[in-house]
Amino acid sequence: MNYQWYPGHMMKARRMMQEDLKLIDLIIELLDARAPMSSRNPDIDELGRNKARIILLNKADLADKSRNAQWTEYFKEKGFWVQEVNAKTGAGIKSIYPLIKEACKEKIARDRKRGIIGRPVRATVAGIPNVGKSTFINSFAGKACTKTGNKPGVTKGKQWIRLNKEVELLDTPGILWPRFDNQAVGEKLAMIGSIKDELLHMEELAGALLGYLLKEYPVLLKERYQIITNEDAYKTLEEICISRRCFGKGEVPDLARASAIVLEDFRSGKLGNITLERPEEWQ
């Protein structure tokens, strides 16, 4: 299966982010904790050079807790400030404000030396589509925020949201499409739901996911579907058909239906806490 994105969208998004970055002090980068590196766009490192950086591992509740810890350490070693969050429930959101202060302490100190007191940190949110940016922004901003209106030097149409006295958020978040040179990255993005299912071969995708789970999380498969796991992904899919009574006419196993069940169970967390990649794969 071939996974593709649209270069035209990427170029437009990159130009928009370049313009936005002239106005901000801090980039808050949202990643999917189940596939942190696959859900990154490496352009952000280049575009965000010399800016304070915070990485948020979103959907951390769906990921493997031990892997969350490993990824947190990995990004900290790269010089980022890191926080696990769940944008839907708000878990970890309150910890972001003190993290912003810490990440921007040099900027705040420079302002004070220049006699600039009380100027809020200006931040933007970056991330690939479907990583949870809108949900995060709504959760982070809350109901008490107010739009402060256009400011000098701000392109017409851009608005700043005053979160509190210390932080303002550019309400047109930086959006970048993922850029990948190998299909393994695209495959992981498809597994977590970042590519429309209509564009995918679901049985092939479910087979790839099961192949990974049989190596890394066989107990979760056994417990969820009450099956005897083996090393063959497609035989395992047939076993799931039997376990979940997924049959077509003539009692033929309905692999498409079973594939949809497996993918939905993974994406919703019903299969358990699963992470699709390890930091050492990206050293």
PyRosetta script that sets phi, psi and omega in degrees:
from pyrosetta import init, pose_from_sequence

init()
pose = pose_from_sequence("MNYQWYPGHMMKARRMMQEDLKLIDLIIELLDARAPMSSRNPDIDELGRNKARIILLNKADLADKSRNAQWTEYFKEKGFWVQEVNAKTGAGIKSIYPLIKEACKEKIARDRKRGIIGRPVRATVAGIPNVGKSTFINSFAGKACTKTGNKPGVTKGKQWIRLNKEVELLDTPGILWPRFDNQAVGEKLAMIGSIKDELLHMEELAGALLGYLLKEYPVLLKERYQIITNEDAYKTLEEICISRRCFGKGEVPDLARASAIVLEDFRSGKLGNITLERPEEWQ")
pose.set_psi(1, 135.5)
pose.set_omega(1, -177.3)
pose.set_phi(2, -105.5)
pose.set_psi(2, 126.6)
pose.set_omega(2, -178.0)
pose.set_phi(3, -105.8)
pose.set_psi(3, 126.9)
pose.set_omega(3, -177.3)
pose.set_phi(4, -132.9)
pose.set_psi(4, 150.4)
pose.set_omega(4, 170.6)
pose.set_phi(5, -120.6)
pose.set_psi(5, 175.9)
pose.set_omega(5, -173.1)
pose.set_phi(6, -105.6)
pose.set_psi(6, 110.5)
pose.set_omega(6, -176.7)
pose.set_phi(7, -55.2)
pose.set_psi(7, -35.5)
pose.set_omega(7, 179.2)
pose.set_phi(8, -58.9)
pose.set_psi(8, -43.1)
pose.set_omega(8, 177.1)
pose.set_phi(9, -63.6)
pose.set_psi(9, -41.1)
pose.set_omega(9, -178.9)
pose.set_phi(10, -63.0)
pose.set_psi(10, -43.2)
pose.set_omega(10, -178.7)
pose.set_phi(11, -64.8)
pose.set_psi(11, -42.5)
pose.set_omega(11, 179.6)
pose.set_phi(12, -63.6)
pose.set_psi(12, -45.2)
pose.set_omega(12, -179.6)
pose.set_phi(13, -63.4)
pose.set_psi(13, -38.1)
pose.set_omega(13, -179.8)
pose.set_phi(14, -65.2)
pose.set_psi(14, -42.5)
pose.set_omega(14, 178.9)
pose.set_phi(15, -63.9)
pose.set_psi(15, -41.0)
pose.set_omega(15, 179.1)
pose.set_phi(16, -61.8)
pose.set_psi(16, -42.7)
pose.set_omega(16, -178.7)
pose.set_phi(17, -68.2)
pose.set_psi(17, -37.7)
pose.set_omega(17, 177.3)
pose.set_phi(18, -58.4)
pose.set_psi(18, -41.3)
pose.set_omega(18, 178.6)
pose.set_phi(19, -67.7)
pose.set_psi(19, -43.5)
pose.set_omega(19, -178.1)
pose.set_phi(20, -63.8)
pose.set_psi(20, -36.7)
pose.set_omega(20, -174.3)
pose.set_phi(21, -68.0)
pose.set_psi(21, -19.5)
pose.set_omega(21, 176.5)
pose.set_phi(22, -67.7)
pose.set_psi(22, -20.0)
pose.set_omega(22, -172.6)
pose.set_phi(23, -101.5)
pose.set_psi(23, -8.5)
pose.set_omega(23, -168.7)
pose.set_phi(24, -119.0)
pose.set_psi(24, 161.5)
pose.set_omega(24, 178.6)
pose.set_phi(25, -102.6)
pose.set_psi(25, -24.7)
pose.set_omega(25, -168.1)
pose.set_phi(26, -140.8)
pose.set_psi(26, 135.9)
pose.set_omega(26, 172.1)
pose.set_phi(27, -106.0)
pose.set_psi(27, 124.6)
pose.set_omega(27, 172.3)
pose.set_phi(28, -102.9)
pose.set_psi(28, 110.0)
pose.set_omega(28, -174.7)
pose.set_phi(29, -101.5)
pose.set_psi(29, 122.9)
pose.set_omega(29, -178.5)
pose.set_phi(30, -96.5)
pose.set_psi(30, 127.1)
pose.set_omega(30, 175.7)
pose.set_phi(31, -121.6)
pose.set_psi(31, 157.7)
pose.set_omega(31, 172.7)
pose.set_phi(32, -87.0)
pose.set_psi(32, 119.0)
pose.set_omega(32, -175.0)
pose.set_phi(33, -61.0)
pose.set_psi(33, -21.0)
pose.set_omega(33, -179.7)
pose.set_phi(34, -76.9)
pose.set_psi(34, -20.7)
pose.set_omega(34, 178.6)
pose.set_phi(35, -150.7)
pose.set_psi(35, 69.6)
pose.set_omega(35, -171.4)
pose.set_phi(36, -59.1)
pose.set_psi(36, -44.3)
pose.set_omega(36, -177.4)
pose.set_phi(37, -79.6)
pose.set_psi(37, -36.8)
pose.set_omega(37, 178.7)
pose.set_phi(38, -66.4)
pose.set_psi(38, -27.2)
pose.set_omega(38, -179.4)
pose.set_phi(39, -93.7)
pose.set_psi(39, 15.2)
pose.set_omega(39, 175.2)
pose.set_phi(40, -100.6)
pose.set_psi(40, 155.2)
pose.set_omega(40, 165.7)
pose.set_phi(41, -111.4)
pose.set_psi(41, 117.7)
pose.set_omega(41, -175.6)
pose.set_phi(42, -62.8)
pose.set_psi(42, -17.2)
pose.set_omega(42, 177.5)
pose.set_phi(43, -61.1)
pose.set_psi(43, -27.0)
pose.set_omega(43, -177.4)
pose.set_phi(44, -62.3)
pose.set_psi(44, -34.9)
pose.set_omega(44, 178.3)
pose.set_phi(45, -62.4)
pose.set_psi(45, -42.1)
pose.set_omega(45, 179.7)
pose.set_phi(46, -71.0)
pose.set_psi(46, -47.3)
pose.set_omega(46, -177.7)
pose.set_phi(47, -66.2)
pose.set_psi(47, -33.8)
pose.set_omega(47, -174.4)
pose.set_phi(48, -94.8)
pose.set_psi(48, 15.0)
pose.set_omega(48, 178.9)
pose.set_phi(49, -59.1)
pose.set_psi(49, 135.3)
pose.set_omega(49, -179.1)
pose.set_phi(50, 74.4)
pose.set_psi(50, 9.7)
pose.set_omega(50, 174.0)
pose.set_phi(51, -107.3)
pose.set_psi(51, 147.8)
pose.set_omega(51, 173.5)
pose.set_phi(52, -64.3)
pose.set_psi(52, 144.5)
pose.set_omega(52, -173.3)
pose.set_phi(53, -132.7)
pose.set_psi(53, 130.8)
pose.set_omega(53, 171.7)
pose.set_phi(54, -122.3)
pose.set_psi(54, 132.8)
pose.set_omega(54, 174.1)
pose.set_phi(55, -108.7)
pose.set_psi(55, 129.5)
pose.set_omega(55, 176.5)
pose.set_phi(56, -110.3)
pose.set_psi(56, 122.2)
pose.set_omega(56, 175.4)
pose.set_phi(57, -87.4)
pose.set_psi(57, 91.6)
pose.set_omega(57, -177.3)
pose.set_phi(58, -78.3)
pose.set_psi(58, 157.8)
pose.set_omega(58, -177.3)
pose.set_phi(59, 61.0)
pose.set_psi(59, 32.1)
pose.set_omega(59, -179.0)
pose.set_phi(60, -61.9)
pose.set_psi(60, -25.2)
pose.set_omega(60, 179.4)
pose.set_phi(61, -67.8)
pose.set_psi(61, -21.4)
pose.set_omega(61, 179.8)
pose.set_phi(62, -91.1)
pose.set_psi(62, -14.6)
pose.set_omega(62, -174.9)
pose.set_phi(63, -94.1)
pose.set_psi(63, 165.6)
pose.set_omega(63, 177.4)
pose.set_phi(64, -67.5)
pose.set_psi(64, 120.7)
pose.set_omega(64, -174.8)
pose.set_phi(65, -60.1)
pose.set_psi(65, -39.2)
pose.set_omega(65, 179.8)
pose.set_phi(66, -67.2)
pose.set_psi(66, -35.2)
pose.set_omega(66, 177.4)
pose.set_phi(67, -71.7)
pose.set_psi(67, -34.4)
pose.set_omega(67, 175.3)
pose.set_phi(68, -56.2)
pose.set_psi(68, -44.3)
pose.set_omega(68, 179.8)
pose.set_phi(69, -63.2)
pose.set_psi(69, -40.7)
pose.set_omega(69, 179.5)
pose.set_phi(70, -64.6)
pose.set_psi(70, -43.2)
pose.set_omega(70, 179.8)
pose.set_phi(71, -69.0)
pose.set_psi(71, -35.4)
pose.set_omega(71, 176.5)
pose.set_phi(72, -59.8)
pose.set_psi(72, -46.7)
pose.set_omega(72, 179.0)
pose.set_phi(73, -65.1)
pose.set_psi(73, -39.3)
pose.set_omega(73, -179.8)
pose.set_phi(74, -58.3)
pose.set_psi(74, -49.3)
pose.set_omega(74, -177.4)
pose.set_phi(75, -72.7)
pose.set_psi(75, -32.6)
pose.set_omega(75, 175.6)
pose.set_phi(76, -62.8)
pose.set_psi(76, -40.3)
pose.set_omega(76, 178.5)
pose.set_phi(77, -64.7)
pose.set_psi(77, -24.0)
pose.set_omega(77, 177.9)
pose.set_phi(78, -84.3)
pose.set_psi(78, -3.0)
pose.set_omega(78, 176.5)
pose.set_phi(79, 99.1)
pose.set_psi(79, 10.6)
pose.set_omega(79, 179.4)
pose.set_phi(80, -94.3)
pose.set_psi(80, 155.8)
pose.set_omega(80, 165.4)
pose.set_phi(81, -90.5)
pose.set_psi(81, 136.3)
pose.set_omega(81, -169.9)
pose.set_phi(82, -131.4)
pose.set_psi(82, 142.6)
pose.set_omega(82, 176.6)
pose.set_phi(83, -146.5)
pose.set_psi(83, 134.5)
pose.set_omega(83, 171.2)
pose.set_phi(84, -81.7)
pose.set_psi(84, 135.0)
pose.set_omega(84, -179.9)
pose.set_phi(85, -140.6)
pose.set_psi(85, 162.9)
pose.set_omega(85, 167.9)
pose.set_phi(86, -130.6)
pose.set_psi(86, 99.2)
pose.set_omega(86, -174.0)
pose.set_phi(87, -61.6)
pose.set_psi(87, -30.2)
pose.set_omega(87, -178.8)
pose.set_phi(88, -67.0)
pose.set_psi(88, -45.2)
pose.set_omega(88, -176.9)
pose.set_phi(89, -93.3)
pose.set_psi(89, -15.3)
pose.set_omega(89, -177.7)
pose.set_phi(90, 88.9)
pose.set_psi(90, 1.9)
pose.set_omega(90, 179.8)
pose.set_phi(91, -61.2)
pose.set_psi(91, 129.0)
pose.set_omega(91, 178.4)
pose.set_phi(92, 85.5)
pose.set_psi(92, -9.2)
pose.set_omega(92, -175.7)
pose.set_phi(93, -66.0)
pose.set_psi(93, -41.1)
pose.set_omega(93, -177.7)
pose.set_phi(94, -63.4)
pose.set_psi(94, -24.9)
pose.set_omega(94, -179.6)
pose.set_phi(95, -75.5)
pose.set_psi(95, -10.4)
pose.set_omega(95, -175.1)
pose.set_phi(96, -74.1)
pose.set_psi(96, -35.9)
pose.set_omega(96, -179.2)
pose.set_phi(97, -58.9)
pose.set_psi(97, -50.9)
pose.set_omega(97, 176.6)
pose.set_phi(98, -63.7)
pose.set_psi(98, -29.3)
pose.set_omega(98, 177.7)
pose.set_phi(99, -66.7)
pose.set_psi(99, -39.0)
pose.set_omega(99, 177.4)
pose.set_phi(100, -61.8)
pose.set_psi(100, -44.5)
pose.set_omega(100, 178.5)
pose.set_phi(101, -58.1)
pose.set_psi(101, -43.9)
pose.set_omega(101, -178.2)
pose.set_phi(102, -68.1)
pose.set_psi(102, -43.8)
pose.set_omega(102, -178.1)
pose.set_phi(103, -66.3)
pose.set_psi(103, -30.3)
pose.set_omega(103, -175.6)
pose.set_phi(104, -107.7)
pose.set_psi(104, 18.6)
pose.set_omega(104, -175.4)
pose.set_phi(105, -63.6)
pose.set_psi(105, -33.4)
pose.set_omega(105, 178.8)
pose.set_phi(106, -67.8)
pose.set_psi(106, -40.2)
pose.set_omega(106, 178.0)
pose.set_phi(107, -64.6)
pose.set_psi(107, -43.5)
pose.set_omega(107, 179.4)
pose.set_phi(108, -63.4)
pose.set_psi(108, -41.0)
pose.set_omega(108, 178.9)
pose.set_phi(109, -64.8)
pose.set_psi(109, -40.1)
pose.set_omega(109, 178.2)
pose.set_phi(110, -63.1)
pose.set_psi(110, -41.7)
pose.set_omega(110, 178.4)
pose.set_phi(111, -59.4)
pose.set_psi(111, -43.6)
pose.set_omega(111, -178.5)
pose.set_phi(112, -63.2)
pose.set_psi(112, -40.3)
pose.set_omega(112, 178.7)
pose.set_phi(113, -62.2)
pose.set_psi(113, -31.4)
pose.set_omega(113, 179.2)
pose.set_phi(114, -86.7)
pose.set_psi(114, 1.5)
pose.set_omega(114, -179.5)
pose.set_phi(115, 82.3)
pose.set_psi(115, 13.1)
pose.set_omega(115, 178.7)
pose.set_phi(116, -93.4)
pose.set_psi(116, 106.9)
pose.set_omega(116, -177.4)
pose.set_phi(117, -111.8)
pose.set_psi(117, 132.0)
pose.set_omega(117, 173.6)
pose.set_phi(118, 83.6)
pose.set_psi(118, 7.0)
pose.set_omega(118, 176.1)
pose.set_phi(119, -71.9)
pose.set_psi(119, 123.7)
pose.set_omega(119, -177.0)
pose.set_phi(120, -69.5)
pose.set_psi(120, 152.8)
pose.set_omega(120, 172.3)
pose.set_phi(121, -70.6)
pose.set_psi(121, 134.3)
pose.set_omega(121, 177.6)
pose.set_phi(122, -103.4)
pose.set_psi(122, 125.3)
pose.set_omega(122, -173.8)
pose.set_phi(123, -127.0)
pose.set_psi(123, 157.3)
pose.set_omega(123, 170.4)
pose.set_phi(124, -134.5)
pose.set_psi(124, 157.3)
pose.set_omega(124, -179.2)
pose.set_phi(125, -107.2)
pose.set_psi(125, 128.8)
pose.set_omega(125, 180.0)
pose.set_phi(126, -120.3)
pose.set_psi(126, 152.0)
pose.set_omega(126, 177.6)
pose.set_phi(127, 167.0)
pose.set_psi(127, 161.7)
pose.set_omega(127, 179.3)
pose.set_phi(128, -76.9)
pose.set_psi(128, 163.6)
pose.set_omega(128, 178.9)
pose.set_phi(129, -57.6)
pose.set_psi(129, 145.7)
pose.set_omega(129, 175.1)
pose.set_phi(130, 68.4)
pose.set_psi(130, 17.5)
pose.set_omega(130, 177.3)
pose.set_phi(131, -88.1)
pose.set_psi(131, -7.9)
pose.set_omega(131, 177.1)
pose.set_phi(132, 106.5)
pose.set_psi(132, 23.2)
pose.set_omega(132, -176.8)
pose.set_phi(133, -61.6)
pose.set_psi(133, -49.0)
pose.set_omega(133, -176.8)
pose.set_phi(134, -62.6)
pose.set_psi(134, -42.7)
pose.set_omega(134, 178.5)
pose.set_phi(135, -62.2)
pose.set_psi(135, -42.5)
pose.set_omega(135, 179.3)
pose.set_phi(136, -63.6)
pose.set_psi(136, -47.7)
pose.set_omega(136, -178.0)
pose.set_phi(137, -59.4)
pose.set_psi(137, -43.6)
pose.set_omega(137, 178.4)
pose.set_phi(138, -62.3)
pose.set_psi(138, -41.2)
pose.set_omega(138, -179.5)
pose.set_phi(139, -70.1)
pose.set_psi(139, -41.5)
pose.set_omega(139, -177.7)
pose.set_phi(140, -69.5)
pose.set_psi(140, -43.2)
pose.set_omega(140, -177.3)
pose.set_phi(141, -74.4)
pose.set_psi(141, -38.6)
pose.set_omega(141, -179.0)
pose.set_phi(142, 68.7)
pose.set_psi(142, -171.0)
pose.set_omega(142, -175.9)
pose.set_phi(143, -87.9)
pose.set_psi(143, -15.7)
pose.set_omega(143, -172.3)
pose.set_phi(144, -85.5)
pose.set_psi(144, -7.9)
pose.set_omega(144, -174.9)
pose.set_phi(145, -72.8)
pose.set_psi(145, 155.9)
pose.set_omega(145, 177.9)
pose.set_phi(146, -133.4)
pose.set_psi(146, 141.9)
pose.set_omega(146, 176.0)
pose.set_phi(147, -76.8)
pose.set_psi(147, 130.9)
pose.set_omega(147, -175.4)
pose.set_phi(148, -92.8)
pose.set_psi(148, -1.6)
pose.set_omega(148, 176.0)
pose.set_phi(149, 86.2)
pose.set_psi(149, 174.7)
pose.set_omega(149, 179.9)
pose.set_phi(150, -66.0)
pose.set_psi(150, 143.7)
pose.set_omega(150, -180.0)
pose.set_phi(151, -119.8)
pose.set_psi(151, 160.2)
pose.set_omega(151, 177.4)
pose.set_phi(152, -55.5)
pose.set_psi(152, 134.8)
pose.set_omega(152, 177.9)
pose.set_phi(153, 83.4)
pose.set_psi(153, 0.5)
pose.set_omega(153, -179.5)
pose.set_phi(154, -99.0)
pose.set_psi(154, 130.1)
pose.set_omega(154, -179.9)
pose.set_phi(155, -56.7)
pose.set_psi(155, 140.3)
pose.set_omega(155, -178.8)
pose.set_phi(156, -54.7)
pose.set_psi(156, 134.7)
pose.set_omega(156, 178.4)
pose.set_phi(157, 100.3)
pose.set_psi(157, -21.6)
pose.set_omega(157, 177.6)
pose.set_phi(158, -80.1)
pose.set_psi(158, 139.2)
pose.set_omega(158, -178.4)
pose.set_phi(159, -126.3)
pose.set_psi(159, 146.4)
pose.set_omega(159, 176.5)
pose.set_phi(160, -105.5)
pose.set_psi(160, 136.1)
pose.set_omega(160, 177.1)
pose.set_phi(161, -105.2)
pose.set_psi(161, 120.8)
pose.set_omega(161, 177.2)
pose.set_phi(162, -82.3)
pose.set_psi(162, 107.7)
pose.set_omega(162, -179.7)
pose.set_phi(163, -78.4)
pose.set_psi(163, -41.7)
pose.set_omega(163, 172.5)
pose.set_phi(164, -161.8)
pose.set_psi(164, -166.8)
pose.set_omega(164, -177.2)
pose.set_phi(165, -67.2)
pose.set_psi(165, -17.3)
pose.set_omega(165, -171.8)
pose.set_phi(166, -106.9)
pose.set_psi(166, -16.0)
pose.set_omega(166, -173.5)
pose.set_phi(167, -137.8)
pose.set_psi(167, 133.4)
pose.set_omega(167, 170.6)
pose.set_phi(168, -121.4)
pose.set_psi(168, 143.8)
pose.set_omega(168, -176.6)
pose.set_phi(169, -120.3)
pose.set_psi(169, 128.3)
pose.set_omega(169, 174.9)
pose.set_phi(170, -71.1)
pose.set_psi(170, 121.9)
pose.set_omega(170, -169.1)
pose.set_phi(171, -83.7)
pose.set_psi(171, 2.8)
pose.set_omega(171, 169.4)
pose.set_phi(172, -105.9)
pose.set_psi(172, 89.1)
pose.set_omega(172, -171.9)
pose.set_phi(173, -64.0)
pose.set_psi(173, 148.9)
pose.set_omega(173, 176.6)
pose.set_phi(174, -67.4)
pose.set_psi(174, 123.1)
pose.set_omega(174, -179.3)
pose.set_phi(175, -120.8)
pose.set_psi(175, 123.1)
pose.set_omega(175, 177.2)
pose.set_phi(176, -127.5)
pose.set_psi(176, 138.1)
pose.set_omega(176, 174.7)
pose.set_phi(177, -76.5)
pose.set_psi(177, 148.1)
pose.set_omega(177, 178.3)
pose.set_phi(178, -67.8)
pose.set_psi(178, 146.7)
pose.set_omega(178, 175.8)
pose.set_phi(179, -118.0)
pose.set_psi(179, 120.4)
pose.set_omega(179, 179.4)
pose.set_phi(180, -133.9)
pose.set_psi(180, 142.4)
pose.set_omega(180, -178.8)
pose.set_phi(181, -99.5)
pose.set_psi(181, -8.7)
pose.set_omega(181, 176.6)
pose.set_phi(182, -133.0)
pose.set_psi(182, 152.2)
pose.set_omega(182, -173.3)
pose.set_phi(183, -73.1)
pose.set_psi(183, -15.9)
pose.set_omega(183, 178.6)
pose.set_phi(184, -62.1)
pose.set_psi(184, -36.5)
pose.set_omega(184, 178.5)
pose.set_phi(185, -66.2)
pose.set_psi(185, -46.5)
pose.set_omega(185, 177.8)
pose.set_phi(186, -60.4)
pose.set_psi(186, -37.6)
pose.set_omega(186, 179.5)
pose.set_phi(187, -62.8)
pose.set_psi(187, -43.2)
pose.set_omega(187, 179.2)
pose.set_phi(188, -65.7)
pose.set_psi(188, -40.1)
pose.set_omega(188, 177.4)
pose.set_phi(189, -62.7)
pose.set_psi(189, -37.0)
pose.set_omega(189, 176.5)
pose.set_phi(190, -65.8)
pose.set_psi(190, -40.0)
pose.set_omega(190, -179.9)
pose.set_phi(191, -61.8)
pose.set_psi(191, -41.2)
pose.set_omega(191, -177.0)
pose.set_phi(192, -83.4)
pose.set_psi(192, -2.8)
pose.set_omega(192, 174.7)
pose.set_phi(193, 94.2)
pose.set_psi(193, 18.1)
pose.set_omega(193, -179.4)
pose.set_phi(194, -87.3)
pose.set_psi(194, -4.9)
pose.set_omega(194, 174.5)
pose.set_phi(195, -122.3)
pose.set_psi(195, 136.7)
pose.set_omega(195, -176.8)
pose.set_phi(196, -57.6)
pose.set_psi(196, 132.3)
pose.set_omega(196, -179.3)
pose.set_phi(197, -60.3)
pose.set_psi(197, -28.3)
pose.set_omega(197, -179.0)
pose.set_phi(198, -62.2)
pose.set_psi(198, -21.1)
pose.set_omega(198, -178.4)
pose.set_phi(199, -92.6)
pose.set_psi(199, 0.1)
pose.set_omega(199, -169.8)
pose.set_phi(200, -114.8)
pose.set_psi(200, 158.3)
pose.set_omega(200, 169.0)
pose.set_phi(201, -94.5)
pose.set_psi(201, 101.6)
pose.set_omega(201, -168.5)
pose.set_phi(202, -65.8)
pose.set_psi(202, -35.9)
pose.set_omega(202, 179.8)
pose.set_phi(203, -66.7)
pose.set_psi(203, -40.2)
pose.set_omega(203, 178.4)
pose.set_phi(204, -65.6)
pose.set_psi(204, -41.0)
pose.set_omega(204, -179.9)
pose.set_phi(205, -66.8)
pose.set_psi(205, -43.9)
pose.set_omega(205, 177.9)
pose.set_phi(206, -63.0)
pose.set_psi(206, -37.2)
pose.set_omega(206, 177.9)
pose.set_phi(207, -63.5)
pose.set_psi(207, -41.5)
pose.set_omega(207, 178.0)
pose.set_phi(208, -64.8)
pose.set_psi(208, -41.9)
pose.set_omega(208, 178.6)
pose.set_phi(209, -63.7)
pose.set_psi(209, -45.5)
pose.set_omega(209, 179.8)
pose.set_phi(210, -63.0)
pose.set_psi(210, -37.8)
pose.set_omega(210, 177.5)
pose.set_phi(211, -58.3)
pose.set_psi(211, -42.0)
pose.set_omega(211, 178.4)
pose.set_phi(212, -68.6)
pose.set_psi(212, -44.4)
pose.set_omega(212, -177.0)
pose.set_phi(213, -66.2)
pose.set_psi(213, -34.1)
pose.set_omega(213, 178.4)
pose.set_phi(214, -63.4)
pose.set_psi(214, -30.1)
pose.set_omega(214, 178.2)
pose.set_phi(215, -82.9)
pose.set_psi(215, -41.7)
pose.set_omega(215, -169.6)
pose.set_phi(216, -101.7)
pose.set_psi(216, -32.7)
pose.set_omega(216, -173.9)
pose.set_phi(217, -138.3)
pose.set_psi(217, 49.7)
pose.set_omega(217, -176.5)
pose.set_phi(218, -61.5)
pose.set_psi(218, -33.2)
pose.set_omega(218, -178.7)
pose.set_phi(219, -64.0)
pose.set_psi(219, -38.2)
pose.set_omega(219, 179.1)
pose.set_phi(220, -63.5)
pose.set_psi(220, -40.0)
pose.set_omega(220, 177.3)
pose.set_phi(221, -63.5)
pose.set_psi(221, -45.6)
pose.set_omega(221, -178.4)
pose.set_phi(222, -61.5)
pose.set_psi(222, -43.3)
pose.set_omega(222, -177.7)
pose.set_phi(223, -70.8)
pose.set_psi(223, -38.3)
pose.set_omega(223, -176.2)
pose.set_phi(224, -71.4)
pose.set_psi(224, -42.4)
pose.set_omega(224, -171.7)
pose.set_phi(225, -109.9)
pose.set_psi(225, -0.2)
pose.set_omega(225, 178.8)
pose.set_phi(226, 53.8)
pose.set_psi(226, 53.4)
pose.set_omega(226, -178.9)
pose.set_phi(227, -125.0)
pose.set_psi(227, 164.7)
pose.set_omega(227, 172.4)
pose.set_phi(228, -95.4)
pose.set_psi(228, 109.3)
pose.set_omega(228, -175.0)
pose.set_phi(229, -73.5)
pose.set_psi(229, 149.6)
pose.set_omega(229, 174.5)
pose.set_phi(230, -137.1)
pose.set_psi(230, -173.1)
pose.set_omega(230, -175.4)
pose.set_phi(231, -89.0)
pose.set_psi(231, -3.7)
pose.set_omega(231, -177.0)
pose.set_phi(232, -99.3)
pose.set_psi(232, 116.7)
pose.set_omega(232, -175.7)
pose.set_phi(233, -63.7)
pose.set_psi(233, -40.2)
pose.set_omega(233, -175.3)
pose.set_phi(234, -76.9)
pose.set_psi(234, -30.9)
pose.set_omega(234, 172.5)
pose.set_phi(235, -66.4)
pose.set_psi(235, -37.4)
pose.set_omega(235, 176.8)
pose.set_phi(236, -63.9)
pose.set_psi(236, -38.8)
pose.set_omega(236, 177.5)
pose.set_phi(237, -63.9)
pose.set_psi(237, -38.8)
pose.set_omega(237, 176.6)
pose.set_phi(238, -65.1)
pose.set_psi(238, -38.0)
pose.set_omega(238, 177.2)
pose.set_phi(239, -63.3)
pose.set_psi(239, -37.9)
pose.set_omega(239, 178.6)
pose.set_phi(240, -66.8)
pose.set_psi(240, -36.2)
pose.set_omega(240, 174.3)
pose.set_phi(241, -56.1)
pose.set_psi(241, -45.5)
pose.set_omega(241, -179.4)
pose.set_phi(242, -67.5)
pose.set_psi(242, -45.7)
pose.set_omega(242, -178.5)
pose.set_phi(243, -61.5)
pose.set_psi(243, -39.4)
pose.set_omega(243, -176.5)
pose.set_phi(244, -99.5)
pose.set_psi(244, 8.9)
pose.set_omega(244, 177.9)
pose.set_phi(245, 55.8)
pose.set_psi(245, 48.3)
pose.set_omega(245, 178.2)
pose.set_phi(246, -97.9)
pose.set_psi(246, 92.1)
pose.set_omega(246, -178.5)
pose.set_phi(247, -131.2)
pose.set_psi(247, 147.3)
pose.set_omega(247, 173.6)
pose.set_phi(248, -99.7)
pose.set_psi(248, -157.0)
pose.set_omega(248, 179.3)
pose.set_phi(249, -63.4)
pose.set_psi(249, 141.2)
pose.set_omega(249, 179.9)
pose.set_phi(250, 70.7)
pose.set_psi(250, 22.3)
pose.set_omega(250, 179.4)
pose.set_phi(251, 58.6)
pose.set_psi(251, 30.1)
pose.set_omega(251, 176.1)
pose.set_phi(252, -79.5)
pose.set_psi(252, 131.1)
pose.set_omega(252, -179.6)
pose.set_phi(253, -55.2)
pose.set_psi(253, 130.2)
pose.set_omega(253, 178.8)
pose.set_phi(254, -92.9)
pose.set_psi(254, 86.6)
pose.set_omega(254, -175.5)
pose.set_phi(255, -65.0)
pose.set_psi(255, -33.3)
pose.set_omega(255, -179.4)
pose.set_phi(256, -64.9)
pose.set_psi(256, -43.2)
pose.set_omega(256, 179.7)
pose.set_phi(257, -66.3)
pose.set_psi(257, -43.4)
pose.set_omega(257, 178.6)
pose.set_phi(258, -64.0)
pose.set_psi(258, -37.3)
pose.set_omega(258, 178.2)
pose.set_phi(259, -61.5)
pose.set_psi(259, -43.7)
pose.set_omega(259, 179.2)
pose.set_phi(260, -62.3)
pose.set_psi(260, -38.4)
pose.set_omega(260, 179.2)
pose.set_phi(261, -64.1)
pose.set_psi(261, -46.5)
pose.set_omega(261, -178.0)
pose.set_phi(262, -61.6)
pose.set_psi(262, -46.5)
pose.set_omega(262, -178.1)
pose.set_phi(263, -65.7)
pose.set_psi(263, -41.5)
pose.set_omega(263, 179.0)
pose.set_phi(264, -66.8)
pose.set_psi(264, -39.6)
pose.set_omega(264, 178.4)
pose.set_phi(265, -62.9)
pose.set_psi(265, -39.5)
pose.set_omega(265, 177.6)
pose.set_phi(266, -66.9)
pose.set_psi(266, -50.2)
pose.set_omega(266, -175.4)
pose.set_phi(267, -64.6)
pose.set_psi(267, -32.9)
pose.set_omega(267, -178.0)
pose.set_phi(268, -86.5)
pose.set_psi(268, -10.1)
pose.set_omega(268, -178.8)
pose.set_phi(269, 89.1)
pose.set_psi(269, 2.8)
pose.set_omega(269, -179.5)
pose.set_phi(270, -67.1)
pose.set_psi(270, -24.9)
pose.set_omega(270, 177.9)
pose.set_phi(271, -77.3)
pose.set_psi(271, -19.7)
pose.set_omega(271, -177.9)
pose.set_phi(272, 123.6)
pose.set_psi(272, -174.4)
pose.set_omega(272, -178.8)
pose.set_phi(273, -85.3)
pose.set_psi(273, 112.9)
pose.set_omega(273, -171.8)
pose.set_phi(274, -132.7)
pose.set_psi(274, 135.4)
pose.set_omega(274, 173.2)
pose.set_phi(275, -122.0)
pose.set_psi(275, 137.9)
pose.set_omega(275, -170.7)
pose.set_phi(276, -92.6)
pose.set_psi(276, -5.5)
pose.set_omega(276, -179.0)
pose.set_phi(277, -151.7)
pose.set_psi(277, 155.8)
pose.set_omega(277, -179.2)
pose.set_phi(278, -112.1)
pose.set_psi(278, 150.3)
pose.set_omega(278, 178.4)
pose.set_phi(279, -57.1)
pose.set_psi(279, -37.1)
pose.set_omega(279, -175.2)
pose.set_phi(280, -65.0)
pose.set_psi(280, -18.6)
pose.set_omega(280, 176.6)
pose.set_phi(281, -71.1)
pose.set_psi(281, -13.8)
pose.set_omega(281, -174.2)
pose.set_phi(282, -118.0)
pose.set_psi(282, 17.2)
pose.set_omega(282, 179.7)
pose.set_phi(283, -74.1)
pose.dump_pdb("model.pdb")
